[in-house]
């Protein structure tokens, strides 16, 4: 289809395979092996959304693939993007991509193999807006970061329209970027972003900087996220559309001169543009002469700075088979680690000796090469299952992650022991690793849940470790429903983990899931009760539409729109008080012990160090991440900076009852949570007015009659946690 959400870029990986993608126009195609893919979404091709492809999996929306150069053996490697323009694959096999949307949620991400980016619902039927939960920011909601089964979204930087992307592995830029530089074009923001990816568990930390820009002041024009308004200022006309590394090691950026980006429009009447070379001053470009008919020339090609030249070397050396093995093994000693990784991907194609050499790398002390070795064996159609026990116990989480995704299509009788071993390696924090573990258990969630539970679980859900609770959240088999409900209602379980248990329940499609959620809504208290009610009302028309949720809510007296009793909940009036200047309060010596006693009044709204209500933001780690000045300011004037997702609302009913709090659901009924965690459900027919308030729901220091010393003590306590 002729559409800018359709077929995009083709790139090549260190494995010799071609990688390509399309946006969420979707696709239906058959590869040269006879395998048909059916990829639809709520945006386009709805008639096939949620349908299984011939590989036995459901793929949604925008997707990325790899295949042999002859078009055989196409394999989807990630999906549920909006409109990812391109992907880049490092010599270690790591895939990075960018993706865009009109709301402020464009992203640059590490693409977890087989990962679901979350733009649409898992069945492809619903947009992210229709599933957005109360209090969720756009980046969290759009990429479904609180849903089980979605990959981490990476760097979500706001409005944009990202295009070309590449990975620099050494060349003309010197030592500063020798470790690897990810470059992503962002024409809507007049910039080429740079990242120096750092491994973070099984994923990557991506810290963004402006590598090349004409608009450091970020005064944008001509973009969808700014309403399309154009201007003719030079700084807004730099529209980098692609970026590549040349054979000379310099960076090349393609630009076109256009006042408008997006909207299926272009205003470039001059049809003009430019290609810029980025290199140090005095740089003199030279292109190496490469003879691809000689082993020496092929080795020179695979060491090239330019991706496609490297592929020429890979292809030629692969054809030599065993004759090239000594020359390729020498590359393992190259001081550039990326060159050694390229050799690792070649070795399995060079006969039995090459396969043996690849397996020997798994015994080495270089974790990145061990990862490349696992990938190279997989891409060359070598069975790694005999090596799974060793890999599952590898010290590096990225190596274990690679094994996890490789187990997706392996039956439980062969994969089960390895899945349990991988589960034992989860640290309770690494979201990429957790999602990879879920991918390993695809189609065998119940068996995996049982086996993992026998080793690290408990029959008392309130006593689960966070690690096991996270794994159950990710797998959420039907069998876990009653245990999840028990955890949501158990005393001593932190509020955020109760919420996670409720979310996991919400993704169990069966009647057991619905009934368990009804039990939570009926018997739980506080936030868990409110969350359960929201999910019941949300799922009633799709996931649980066959289970008469509305009738059950009435029969259990959980919610009956004709018989709802409401209580007023209004903050006390403002109190004016002049406090000492900030520097005076900062100079006071705070007493953490006294501050803890004073902070007890905060438990009505905040969860602090295991105690309190989750109504306002959790404050356990707040002091570690904020300066004393910020804490003091938030206590004195909380309305000056209201945390995202904690906007205040007032609802007035037709009979004059006013209720102020956080709006948890804006549908029918409205659900609002007030001070103390009190949650009320209001039929829309009873509402006279509703609207956002200007002031915070948190009472100020003056309203709480706090002195300067009180504020200093509370600040000291929060900083001590």
TARA-V918224 format. One line per field, one symbol per residue. phi: phi as a letter, one per 20 degrees, with the letter a starting at -180 (. if undefined). psi: psi as a letter, one per 30 degrees, with the letter a starting at -180 (. if undefined). burial: + if it has 9 or more other C-alpha atoms within 8 Angstrom, else -. Layout:
BEGIN
phi=???
psi=???
burial=???
END
This chain:
BEGIN
phi=.fafddfdedccdfeneedbbbeefnacbcefeneddcccafeblffdfnefefencddcmfbcccbfgenelfcfdrbmeebfeacccffenfddbcbcbfffbfbcceefgmfdfnfdffemecffffdfegnffggfffdlfddfndefemeedofrbfcfbbcedpqeenfgdffoceccfcffdlbdfdcdgcgcmecceddebefbbdbffldebmcffdnnfdbdfgfedfcfdbbbdefeneedceccdbfccnmlcbdefeldabddddbfgnfdfcdfedefedffffffffeffegffgfffgfffffflffeffffffffeffefffffffffegfedngffffffffffeeeefffffffffffffemefegfefffffdffeffffgffgffegdefffedgffffffffefencefffffffffgegmbffffgfffffecebfdffdgffgfffffgfekfgfegfffffffdffneggfffgffffggfeefffffffffffffedfcmfffffffgffffefdbfdfedlfffffffelebcgebdedcfbcfffgcebeefggffffffeedgfffffffgffffcceclncodedegfdgdfffdcfgffffffffcfffbefgndfdccddefenedcdreeebdecefccddgnnfdcdcgffeeebbafefeffeffgffeleegfgfffffffffef
psi=kjkggbkblklklffflkklllagfaljlklffgkkkjjlafelhffgkfkklfgglkkkbklkllllfgglhkkkflahldhkellkklffgkkkllllleligllklkjkkgljfgellfggfkleefgklkfkleeeeeghfgkkgklkfbjjfakaikclklkkglbffafegffkjkkkkiefghljkkkikkkjbfakkjjkljeklgiffhillglefggfkllgkefgfjikflklklffflkkkkkljkfkkaghlkgiffhlalkkkjllkgkjkkjkkkjffleeeeeeefglfkeeeeeeeeeeeeffbffgeeeefffffkfjfeeeeeeefeeffhaeeeeeeeefefflgjeeeeeeeeeeeefggkjgefgeeeefgkfkfeeeeeeeffgegklefffeeeeeeeefgkggfjeeeeeeeeeegkfheeeeeeeeefegalfjffgkleeeeeeeeeehleffeeeeeeeffkkfkkeeeeeeeeeeefgjfleeeeeeeeeefefllbeeeeeeeeeeeeffgdegfggheeeeeefghejjffhkkkkkjkllllkkkjlllefeeefkjkjeeeeeeefefffffkkjhfklkieakkgegeffflleeeeeefeeifffjkkkfhlklkkklfggkkkkakjfkgajlkkkklkfgkkkkjkfffkelklklellfkkleefghkleeeeeeeeeeeff.
burial=----++-++++++++++++++++++++--+++--++++++++++++-++++++----+++++++++++--++++-+++++++++++++++++++++++++++++++++++++-++++++++-++++++--++-+++-++++++++--+-+++++++-++++++++++++++++---+++++++++++++++++++++---++++++-+-++-+++----+++++++-+-+-----+++++++++++++++++++++++++++---+-+----------+------------+--+-++++++-++++-++++++++++-+++-++-+++-++-+---++++++++++++++-+++++++-++----+-++++++++++-+---+---+--++++--++++++++++++---+--++-++++++--+---+-+++++++++++-++++++-+++---++--++-+--++++++++++++-+++++++++++--+-+-++++++++++-++--+++-+++++++-+-++++++++++++-++---++--++--+++---+++---+----+---------------++---+++-+++-++---++++++---+++++++++++++---+--+++++++++--+---++++++++---++++++++++--+++++++-+-+-++++-++--+--+--++-+++++--+-++++++++++++-+
END
